[in-house]
Amino acid sequence: MQIRFYPNTSVKSCSYNKLNFHGIKPKKQTLYDWFLHNPPGYFNPQESLNKIQNVQPQFLAGTKCKNSIPLRQFWDFFEKNKYIKNSGYSTNTDGFGNSFLKAKANKPISTSFVHDCSVMYLFNKNSGTHALYHALPNCSKETLQYMIKTLMPEGFTKSAIIPGDSYFYEFHEDSLKLMLKLLKQANSKALINVYHSTTKYPEIAGLNGFVYEIPNIKVQKQIDEGILDADDFGQATFKILDLQGYNTFDNIKFACKTQEELNKLKKCFYKARYPKEILSILIREIENKKKEIVK
């Protein structure tokens, strides 16, 4: 792939990953309570972004727009310990879009290989739940509406949109505008903002209403060696739950034609031991499909 250099970009856009923020050492018995408060040093906007303007690339980083917020590095706030790492979930590392996650908000969720795709993060402070959707480029309005409604039937109080890599910045403009529009339609009172990555091909993570980036170790190593056109192999910091449209919602909607087939699929979902927040969504969709079959 040919290296592209863009006008009006600055290496300063990458300087955020050099900032050093030190959070308090989390302990298991107080971790949830502490996560409910703003991490020290984290910029928390009080107003939503109203319009997508001036979408542009950054050098060796992600796509940004006017008033988008730089992502801070996850491990600058949370000490690397087994509790945090073992409690979280990641999507596949192969770059398959139309993938999603949902869990309790004090359990980190992440996705990687975000190139021409974009990520949508949803959080509900009242239910203490959050969800993440890795959307394909040119994702349809109907699909986005379905995912917002289905992943968060309890609604959301806060949301973040994270466009992918700067090389595909022209792809991201339409996605950003559509996501912002649909999120505002779903909840005009929610706090909605756009965030941009400050490193190349990072893993995007959400935790308790905040979004972060986890720098891609293999990509960063290539860049440090002078390879600007680095290869991305994906990255999963947490336990992988490969939940994609084809093996979940599409399977329920299109592959299963009878109640018997739906019951078999339900058993497979139970056997997979998904988090109850995800399992409840899948079971609800199965029951809805059963009602359609009866009709």
C-alpha positions as CSV (number, residue, x, y, z in Angstrom):
1,M,0.0,0.0,0.0
2,Q,1.4,3.4,-0.9
3,I,2.2,5.8,1.9
4,R,0.0,8.9,1.8
5,F,0.9,12.2,3.3
6,Y,-1.9,14.6,4.0
7,P,-1.9,18.4,4.0
8,N,-2.8,20.3,7.2
9,T,-1.8,17.4,9.4
10,S,0.6,17.6,12.2
11,V,2.8,15.3,14.2
12,K,1.5,17.2,17.2
13,S,-1.7,15.2,16.8
14,C,0.2,12.2,18.1
15,S,1.6,13.9,21.2
16,Y,-1.3,12.8,23.5
17,N,0.2,9.3,23.8
18,K,3.2,10.8,25.5
19,L,1.2,12.2,28.4
20,N,1.5,10.4,31.6
21,F,-1.6,10.1,33.8
22,H,-1.5,8.2,37.0
23,G,-4.7,6.9,38.5
24,I,-5.1,5.4,41.9
25,K,-4.4,1.7,42.3
26,P,-7.7,-0.1,41.9
27,K,-8.7,-2.7,44.3
28,K,-11.3,-5.4,43.6
29,Q,-13.6,-4.4,46.5
30,T,-13.7,-0.7,45.5
31,L,-13.1,-0.9,41.8
32,Y,-16.8,-0.5,40.8
33,D,-17.3,2.5,43.0
34,W,-14.2,4.1,41.8
35,F,-15.0,3.6,38.1
36,L,-18.3,5.5,38.7
37,H,-16.3,8.7,39.1
38,N,-14.3,10.4,36.4
39,P,-10.8,9.0,36.2
40,P,-8.3,11.7,37.3
41,G,-7.1,13.8,34.4
42,Y,-9.8,12.6,32.0
43,F,-11.5,15.3,30.0
44,N,-15.3,14.7,30.3
45,P,-17.3,16.9,28.0
46,Q,-20.5,18.4,29.4
47,E,-22.2,19.0,26.0
48,S,-22.9,16.9,23.0
49,L,-21.4,17.4,19.6
50,N,-24.2,18.9,17.4
51,K,-22.6,18.7,13.9
52,I,-20.0,16.7,12.1
53,Q,-17.6,19.2,10.4
54,N,-14.1,19.3,8.9
55,V,-13.4,15.5,8.9
56,Q,-9.7,15.1,8.3
57,P,-6.8,12.6,8.7
58,Q,-4.1,12.6,11.3
59,F,-0.5,11.5,10.7
60,L,0.0,7.9,12.0
61,A,-3.3,8.1,13.9
62,G,-7.1,8.0,13.4
63,T,-9.6,10.2,11.7
64,K,-10.8,13.3,13.5
65,C,-13.4,16.1,13.0
66,K,-14.0,19.5,14.5
67,N,-14.4,19.3,18.3
68,S,-13.6,15.6,18.4
69,I,-11.8,14.5,21.6
70,P,-8.5,12.6,21.6
71,L,-8.7,9.1,23.2
72,R,-6.5,8.6,26.2
73,Q,-4.5,5.4,26.7
74,F,-6.3,2.8,28.8
75,W,-3.4,1.7,30.9
76,D,-2.5,5.2,31.9
77,F,-5.6,5.2,34.1
78,F,-5.8,1.6,35.2
79,E,-2.9,-0.4,36.6
80,K,-2.3,-3.7,34.7
81,N,-3.8,-6.3,37.0
82,K,-5.4,-9.6,36.5
83,Y,-8.8,-8.4,37.8
84,I,-9.3,-5.8,35.0
85,K,-7.8,-8.0,32.3
86,N,-9.7,-11.1,33.2
87,S,-13.1,-9.3,33.6
88,G,-13.1,-7.8,30.1
89,Y,-14.2,-8.9,26.6
90,S,-12.9,-8.3,23.1
91,T,-14.3,-8.8,19.7
92,N,-12.5,-10.8,17.1
93,T,-9.0,-9.6,16.0
94,D,-9.6,-10.4,12.3
95,G,-11.2,-7.1,11.4
96,F,-14.7,-8.5,10.9
97,G,-17.2,-5.7,11.3
98,N,-20.8,-6.0,12.3
99,S,-19.6,-7.3,15.6
100,F,-20.7,-6.3,19.1
101,L,-20.3,-6.7,22.8
102,K,-22.4,-5.9,25.9
103,A,-21.6,-6.3,29.6
104,K,-21.8,-4.6,33.0
105,A,-20.2,-1.2,32.7
106,N,-17.4,-2.0,35.1
107,K,-16.1,-4.7,32.8
108,P,-14.0,-3.4,29.9
109,I,-15.1,-4.2,26.3
110,S,-12.9,-3.6,23.3
111,T,-12.5,-4.0,19.5
112,S,-9.6,-3.7,17.1
113,F,-8.7,-3.6,13.4
114,V,-10.8,-0.5,13.0
115,H,-9.6,0.7,9.5
116,D,-12.5,1.8,7.3
117,C,-15.0,0.8,9.9
118,S,-16.3,3.0,12.8
119,V,-17.1,2.1,16.4
120,M,-20.2,3.1,18.4
121,Y,-20.2,2.9,22.2
122,L,-23.3,3.1,24.4
123,F,-23.6,3.5,28.1
124,N,-26.5,3.7,30.6
125,K,-25.5,5.1,34.0
126,N,-28.9,4.0,35.6
127,S,-28.6,0.3,34.6
128,G,-24.8,0.2,34.9
129,T,-24.5,-1.4,31.4
130,H,-22.6,-0.6,28.3
131,A,-22.3,-1.9,24.7
132,L,-20.0,-1.6,21.8
133,Y,-20.8,-2.0,18.1
134,H,-18.1,-2.3,15.4
135,A,-19.9,-1.1,12.3
136,L,-18.9,-1.8,8.7
137,P,-18.3,1.1,6.4
138,N,-21.5,2.3,4.7
139,C,-23.5,0.6,7.4
140,S,-27.2,1.1,6.6
141,K,-29.5,3.3,8.6
142,E,-31.7,0.3,9.3
143,T,-28.8,-1.8,10.7
144,L,-27.6,1.0,13.0
145,Q,-31.1,1.7,14.3
146,Y,-31.6,-2.0,15.0
147,M,-28.3,-2.3,16.8
148,I,-28.9,0.8,19.0
149,K,-32.4,-0.5,19.9
150,T,-31.5,-4.1,20.3
151,L,-28.2,-3.7,22.2
152,M,-29.6,-1.2,24.6
153,P,-33.3,-1.7,25.1
154,E,-32.9,0.0,28.5
155,G,-31.7,3.1,26.5
156,F,-28.5,5.0,26.9
157,T,-27.4,8.2,28.7
158,K,-24.0,8.6,27.0
159,S,-22.5,7.6,23.7
160,A,-19.3,7.9,21.8
161,I,-18.4,7.5,18.1
162,I,-14.9,6.5,17.2
163,P,-14.0,6.6,13.4
164,G,-11.3,4.3,12.1
165,D,-7.9,5.0,10.6
166,S,-7.0,8.2,8.9
167,Y,-6.2,6.5,5.6
168,F,-9.9,6.0,5.1
169,Y,-11.0,9.4,6.4
170,E,-13.2,10.1,3.4
171,F,-15.2,6.9,4.2
172,H,-15.8,8.0,7.8
173,E,-17.6,11.3,7.1
174,D,-20.9,9.6,6.1
175,S,-20.7,7.1,8.9
176,L,-20.1,9.8,11.5
177,K,-23.0,11.9,10.3
178,L,-25.4,9.0,10.2
179,M,-24.4,7.7,13.6
180,L,-24.7,11.1,15.2
181,K,-28.1,11.7,13.6
182,L,-29.5,8.3,14.7
183,L,-28.1,8.5,18.3
184,K,-29.7,11.9,18.7
185,Q,-33.0,10.6,17.4
186,A,-32.8,7.7,19.9
187,N,-32.1,10.0,22.8
188,S,-31.8,13.8,22.3
189,K,-30.8,14.2,26.0
190,A,-27.9,11.8,25.9
191,L,-24.3,13.1,26.0
192,I,-22.9,12.2,22.5
193,N,-19.4,13.0,21.3
194,V,-16.9,11.9,18.7
195,Y,-13.4,10.7,19.8
196,H,-10.3,10.1,17.7
197,S,-7.4,7.8,18.2
198,T,-3.9,9.2,18.7
199,T,-2.0,6.1,17.7
200,K,-2.0,3.9,14.6
201,Y,-4.6,1.0,14.5
202,P,-5.3,1.0,18.3
203,E,-7.6,-1.3,20.2
204,I,-10.7,0.8,21.1
205,A,-11.9,0.1,24.7
206,G,-14.9,1.3,26.7
207,L,-15.3,1.2,30.5
208,N,-18.0,2.7,32.7
209,G,-19.0,5.4,30.2
210,F,-15.6,6.4,29.0
211,V,-13.7,5.3,25.9
212,Y,-10.0,4.7,25.5
213,E,-7.4,3.4,23.2
214,I,-4.9,0.6,23.8
215,P,-2.0,1.1,21.5
216,N,-1.4,-1.8,19.1
217,I,1.9,-3.4,20.3
218,K,2.9,-5.0,16.9
219,V,2.0,-1.9,14.9
220,Q,3.9,0.4,17.3
221,K,6.9,-1.8,17.1
222,Q,7.0,-1.6,13.3
223,I,6.6,2.2,13.4
224,D,9.5,2.4,15.9
225,E,11.6,0.5,13.4
226,G,10.7,3.1,10.7
227,I,8.0,1.1,8.9
228,L,5.3,3.8,8.6
229,D,3.1,1.6,6.4
230,A,2.7,-1.0,9.2
231,D,0.7,-4.2,9.0
232,D,-2.1,-4.7,11.4
233,F,-2.8,-8.1,12.8
234,G,-5.5,-7.0,15.3
235,Q,-5.3,-7.1,19.0
236,A,-7.4,-8.5,21.9
237,T,-6.4,-7.5,25.4
238,F,-9.4,-9.3,26.9
239,K,-11.3,-12.6,26.5
240,I,-12.5,-12.9,22.9
241,L,-16.3,-13.2,22.3
242,D,-16.6,-13.5,18.5
243,L,-20.2,-12.1,18.3
244,Q,-20.9,-11.1,14.7
245,G,-24.2,-10.6,12.9
246,Y,-23.9,-13.8,10.9
247,N,-23.7,-16.1,14.0
248,T,-26.2,-14.2,16.1
249,F,-29.0,-12.0,14.8
250,D,-28.8,-13.1,11.2
251,N,-28.8,-16.7,12.4
252,I,-32.0,-16.0,14.3
253,K,-33.7,-14.0,11.6
254,F,-32.9,-15.9,8.4
255,A,-31.3,-19.3,9.1
256,C,-33.9,-20.6,11.6
257,K,-37.2,-21.4,10.0
258,T,-38.9,-23.4,12.8
259,Q,-39.3,-23.3,16.5
260,E,-37.2,-26.5,16.8
261,E,-34.3,-24.8,15.1
262,L,-34.7,-21.8,17.3
263,N,-34.6,-24.0,20.4
264,K,-31.4,-25.7,19.2
265,L,-29.9,-22.3,18.7
266,K,-31.0,-21.2,22.1
267,K,-29.2,-24.2,23.6
268,C,-26.0,-23.3,21.7
269,F,-26.1,-19.8,23.2
270,Y,-26.6,-21.1,26.7
271,K,-23.7,-23.5,26.2
272,A,-21.4,-20.7,25.0
273,R,-21.8,-19.1,28.5
274,Y,-22.1,-15.6,27.2
275,P,-22.5,-12.8,29.8
276,K,-26.1,-12.5,30.9
277,E,-26.4,-9.0,29.3
278,I,-25.6,-10.6,25.9
279,L,-27.6,-13.8,26.5
280,S,-30.7,-11.9,27.5
281,I,-30.6,-10.0,24.1
282,L,-30.2,-13.2,22.1
283,I,-32.9,-15.1,23.9
284,R,-35.3,-12.1,23.5
285,E,-34.7,-12.1,19.8
286,I,-35.3,-15.8,19.6
287,E,-38.6,-15.5,21.4
288,N,-39.7,-12.6,19.1
289,K,-38.9,-14.8,16.1
290,K,-41.0,-17.6,17.6
291,K,-43.9,-15.3,17.8
292,E,-43.5,-14.4,14.2
293,I,-43.5,-18.1,13.2
294,V,-46.7,-18.6,15.2
295,K,-48.4,-15.8,13.4
